[in-house]
Amino acid sequence: MDTLLNLRAFLAAARHGSFSEASRQMHVVPSVVAKRVTELERTTHSQLFMRSTRQLVLTDAGQKFLSSASALVAEFDAVMGSMKRQDGVLEGHIRVKMPTTLTVLYLANIVSAFQSENERITMEVVLVDRTINPIEEGYDVVVTGLPESYEGVTDIPLCPLKRIVCASPAYLRKQRMPEHPRDLADHDCLVFRPKGPSWQFESPAGPISVDVPQKLVTNDNYILFSSARAGNGVAVLPEYLVRDSLRDGSLQVVLSEFPLRATWLKALVPNRRERLPHIVAFTDWLRRHLANSPPWDAAPDNNPEATTPAGNAGD
């Protein structure tokens, strides 16, 4: 059990970048965390962290060890959880990464309902808007609209995410309406950093890829939405976020004859975790509530202006 405690201390220190914050999360003093990590380094014959007065930084050896340590601790917790299940009631812990805007507006209700139905499930839900390998960063499930896939990780499609190229009428009165994706070279473009400035379109002649000029770059879709409404440029935004603005005319569709390449919301699950009962239950729950009729399609009166997401907005 000492080794397990040492592994938990290492994972907490790696996640928070300091012994002090890790100790707060583990409800021990910092010297205990430091001692456990030192013992683990002695056991592995490797230096896992570069230490300074300000922060801890994983060494190459520590980075390589991180995914294996995460998997070992997760497997132990899963086995213990399955042993404790009674009367077929699910138990276990699920660490989930989700996109911020989509979660604040819609997915939070789905996750909350899942936990209400499964009272013995504990969860940690982290809102992050960048590509994440769940094995390397210790997640059981990563919900994302980004295209990346990873070795040892299963992609579970949840539902299509329609995206719209749009701009405000005020902006389009100042700048000529683009007629072809290549015309975007002469426009102010508002770019979602995780997807980058290369915008991918479909056309009767085949796919078209254009690198757009970047007037604004952010990892926050809500900032892009607000900036587009303010007349600052052309943006690619999820349809669930702009539906009402397209309806009331404060945003206008651009390049309607050149649809963007399809994007899917998906769940990334490490192969070692995907058959665990509580993980299966959670991913099945997501599919059940998203696949056929996602909540944003059933919410015609959604008004994103009435909601102010905190932090970074969703992919």
C-alpha positions in Angstrom: 0.0 0.0 0.0 3.0 2.3 0.5 3.7 2.1 -3.2 0.1 3.0 -4.0 0.2 6.0 -1.7 3.5 7.1 -3.4 1.9 6.8 -6.8 -1.1 8.9 -5.7 1.3 11.5 -4.3 3.2 11.6 -7.6 0.0 11.9 -9.7 -1.2 14.8 -7.5 2.1 16.6 -7.7 2.2 16.2 -11.5 -1.4 17.4 -11.8 -0.9 20.5 -9.6 2.7 21.3 -10.2 3.6 21.7 -6.6 3.9 19.7 -3.4 1.9 22.3 -1.5 -1.2 22.1 -3.7 -1.0 18.3 -4.0 -0.8 18.2 -0.2 -4.0 20.3 0.1 -5.8 18.0 -2.3 -4.6 14.9 -0.4 -5.2 16.4 3.1 -1.6 15.9 4.3 1.3 18.3 4.9 3.6 19.1 2.0 6.6 17.2 3.5 4.5 13.9 3.3 3.9 14.4 -0.4 7.6 15.2 -1.0 8.7 12.2 1.0 6.4 9.8 -0.9 7.6 11.2 -4.3 11.2 10.7 -3.1 10.5 7.1 -2.1 8.9 6.5 -5.5 12.0 8.0 -7.3 14.2 5.7 -5.2 12.0 2.7 -6.2 12.0 3.5 -9.9 15.7 4.6 -9.9 14.6 7.7 -11.8 14.3 11.4 -11.1 10.6 12.2 -11.8 10.6 15.9 -11.1 12.9 18.9 -11.6 12.3 20.8 -8.3 12.5 24.6 -7.8 11.2 27.0 -5.2 8.3 27.9 -7.5 7.2 24.7 -9.2 7.7 21.1 -10.1 8.4 20.1 -13.7 8.2 16.6 -14.9 11.5 15.2 -16.2 11.4 13.1 -19.4 11.4 10.0 -17.2 8.5 11.5 -15.1 6.5 12.3 -18.3 6.9 8.7 -19.5 6.0 7.3 -16.1 2.9 9.5 -15.8 0.6 7.5 -18.1 1.6 4.1 -16.6 1.1 5.4 -13.1 -2.3 6.9 -14.0 -3.4 3.6 -15.5 -2.2 1.6 -12.5 -4.0 3.7 -9.9 -7.1 3.8 -12.1 -7.1 0.1 -12.5 -6.8 -0.4 -8.7 -9.6 2.0 -8.0 -11.8 0.3 -10.5 -11.1 -3.2 -9.1 -11.9 -1.9 -5.6 -15.0 -0.2 -6.8 -16.3 -3.4 -8.4 -15.6 -5.4 -5.3 -17.7 -2.9 -3.2 -20.7 -2.9 -5.6 -23.9 -4.2 -3.9 -27.2 -5.3 -5.5 -25.9 -4.3 -8.9 -25.6 -0.6 -7.9 -22.8 1.1 -9.8 -19.9 2.5 -7.8 -16.7 4.1 -8.8 -15.0 7.4 -9.6 -15.0 9.1 -13.1 -12.6 11.9 -14.0 -14.0 13.7 -17.0 -12.7 16.5 -19.3 -15.4 18.5 -21.1 -15.5 21.6 -23.3 -16.6 24.7 -21.4 -19.3 26.6 -23.4 -21.1 23.4 -24.4 -21.0 22.1 -20.8 -22.2 25.3 -19.2 -25.1 25.6 -21.6 -26.1 21.9 -22.0 -23.8 19.1 -20.8 -23.9 20.1 -17.2 -27.5 19.0 -16.9 -26.8 15.7 -18.5 -23.9 15.0 -16.2 -25.9 16.1 -13.1 -28.8 13.8 -14.1 -26.4 10.9 -14.5 -25.0 11.3 -11.0 -28.5 11.7 -9.6 -29.4 8.3 -11.1 -26.1 6.7 -9.8 -25.7 8.0 -6.3 -22.6 5.9 -5.5 -20.6 7.4 -8.5 -18.2 10.1 -7.6 -17.0 12.5 -10.4 -14.4 15.1 -11.1 -15.4 17.2 -14.1 -12.7 19.5 -15.5 -13.5 22.1 -18.2 -10.6 22.5 -20.6 -10.5 23.6 -24.2 -7.5 22.0 -25.8 -6.6 18.6 -27.2 -6.0 16.1 -24.4 -4.7 12.5 -24.4 -6.7 10.9 -21.6 -4.0 8.4 -20.9 -1.3 10.9 -20.4 -3.3 13.3 -18.3 -5.2 10.8 -16.2 -8.8 11.1 -17.5 -11.3 8.3 -17.7 -13.4 10.2 -20.4 -12.5 13.2 -22.5 -15.5 14.8 -24.3 -14.3 16.9 -27.2 -15.2 18.3 -30.6 -11.6 18.3 -31.7 -10.5 15.7 -34.3 -7.4 14.2 -32.6 -7.2 10.5 -31.8 -4.6 8.7 -29.7 -3.0 5.2 -29.5 -4.6 3.1 -26.9 -7.7 5.3 -26.8 -11.2 4.4 -28.1 -13.2 7.1 -29.9 -16.9 6.9 -29.2 -19.0 9.2 -31.5 -21.7 11.1 -29.7 -23.4 13.4 -32.2 -22.6 15.8 -35.1 -21.6 19.3 -34.2 -22.7 21.7 -37.0 -20.5 24.8 -37.4 -21.4 28.0 -39.2 -19.3 30.7 -40.9 -20.9 34.0 -39.9 -20.4 37.7 -39.5 -22.6 40.6 -38.4 -24.5 42.8 -41.0 -22.5 45.8 -39.7 -19.2 44.1 -40.6 -20.5 42.9 -44.0 -21.6 46.5 -44.8 -17.9 47.5 -44.4 -16.4 44.5 -46.1 -17.7 42.9 -49.3 -19.5 39.5 -48.7 -17.0 36.8 -49.5 -18.1 34.6 -52.4 -15.5 31.9 -52.2 -13.3 30.6 -49.3 -10.2 32.2 -50.8 -11.8 35.6 -50.5 -11.3 35.3 -46.7 -7.7 36.3 -47.3 -9.0 39.9 -47.5 -11.2 39.7 -44.4 -10.7 40.0 -40.6 -11.1 36.5 -39.2 -11.8 35.5 -35.6 -10.0 32.2 -34.9 -10.6 29.5 -32.3 -7.1 28.6 -31.3 -7.6 24.8 -30.7 -8.7 24.4 -34.4 -6.2 26.9 -35.8 -6.3 29.3 -38.7 -6.7 26.6 -41.4 -10.4 26.5 -42.3 -11.7 23.4 -44.1 -14.6 23.7 -46.6 -16.4 21.3 -48.9 -17.3 22.2 -52.5 -18.6 20.4 -55.6 -15.0 20.3 -56.8 -13.7 18.7 -53.6 -12.4 19.9 -50.3 -10.9 23.4 -49.9 -8.4 24.5 -47.2 -7.6 28.1 -46.6 -5.3 29.8 -44.1 -7.1 32.8 -42.8 -5.7 36.1 -41.4 -6.2 36.3 -37.7 -7.6 39.5 -36.2 -8.5 37.7 -33.0 -7.2 34.4 -31.6 -8.8 32.8 -28.5 -9.6 29.4 -27.0 -13.0 30.8 -26.0 -15.9 30.3 -28.4 -18.0 32.8 -26.4 -15.5 35.5 -27.0 -15.6 34.7 -30.7 -19.4 34.9 -30.6 -19.3 38.3 -28.9 -16.7 39.6 -31.2 -18.5 38.5 -34.3 -21.7 40.2 -33.0 -19.8 43.4 -32.3 -18.8 43.5 -36.0 -15.1 42.6 -35.6 -14.9 40.0 -38.3 -15.8 36.6 -39.7 -15.9 33.6 -37.3 -16.6 29.9 -37.3 -19.0 29.1 -34.5 -21.0 26.1 -33.3 -24.6 26.3 -34.6 -26.0 25.8 -31.1 -24.4 29.1 -30.0 -25.5 31.3 -33.0 -28.9 29.9 -33.8 -30.8 32.8 -32.1 -28.5 35.4 -33.6 -29.0 34.1 -37.1 -32.8 34.2 -36.4 -32.8 37.8 -35.1 -30.4 39.0 -37.8 -27.6 40.1 -35.5 -25.4 37.5 -37.3 -25.5 36.4 -41.0 -24.4 33.2 -42.6 -21.3 33.6 -44.8 -20.2 31.2 -47.6 -23.4 29.1 -47.4 -22.5 27.3 -50.7 -19.3 26.1 -49.1 -20.2 24.1 -45.9 -17.5 23.4 -43.4 -16.2 19.9 -43.0 -18.3 17.9 -40.6 -17.3 17.8 -36.9 -18.4 15.3 -34.3 -18.6 15.5 -30.6 -17.0 12.4 -29.3 -15.8 10.7 -26.1 -12.2 9.5 -25.8 -11.8 6.6 -23.4 -8.6 4.7 -22.6 -8.8 1.1 -23.8 -8.1 -0.2 -20.3 -11.1 1.7 -19.0 -13.7 1.4 -21.6 -15.2 -1.9 -20.3 -15.5 -0.9 -16.7 -19.2 -0.9 -15.7 -19.3 2.7 -14.4 -17.5 4.0 -17.5 -19.8 2.1 -19.8 -22.8 3.4 -18.0 -21.5 7.0 -18.3 -20.7 6.8 -22.1 -24.0 5.0 -22.8 -25.7 7.8 -20.9 -24.0 10.5 -23.0 -25.0 8.7 -26.2 -28.5 8.2 -25.1 -28.9 12.0 -24.4 -27.0 13.2 -27.4 -27.1 10.8 -30.4 -30.6 11.2 -31.7 -31.7 14.5 -30.3 -29.1 16.7 -28.6 -30.6 19.2 -26.2 -29.6 22.2 -28.2 -31.8 20.9 -31.1 -34.7 20.7 -28.6 -34.1 24.2 -27.3 -35.3 26.7 -29.9 -35.5 29.5 -27.4 -31.9 29.2 -26.3 -30.3 32.6 -25.8 -26.6 32.4 -25.3 -26.5 36.1 -24.4 -28.4 35.2 -21.2 -25.6 32.9 -20.1 -22.1 34.1 -19.3 -19.8 31.1 -19.2 -16.9 31.3 -16.8 -13.4 30.5 -18.0 -12.6 29.1 -21.5 -15.4 28.2 -23.8 -15.9 25.0 -25.4 -14.5 23.1 -28.4 
